[in-house]
Amino acid sequence: MAKKKAAKGKESLVVASKVKAYVKSKKMMTSADALGALSNRVYCILDCACERTKANRRSTVKPQDL
């Protein structure tokens, strides 16, 4: 599970303007902390997918790994 605070030293993996526009289209607002938490969640998802890929003796991450 992703940490609540943005990981120091890691760049964001999300496009803030796109996330904010999507949330706004749902008639909601986005807090500044939400973007860091979302990016951390993406890192976590990708880390798990990479582990699964290695466990299956592949070097290509596929949709089923996510």
Secondary structure by P-SEA (a helix, b strand, c coil): cccccccccccccccaaaaaaaaaaacccccaaaaaaaaaaaaaaaaaaaaaaaaacccccccccc
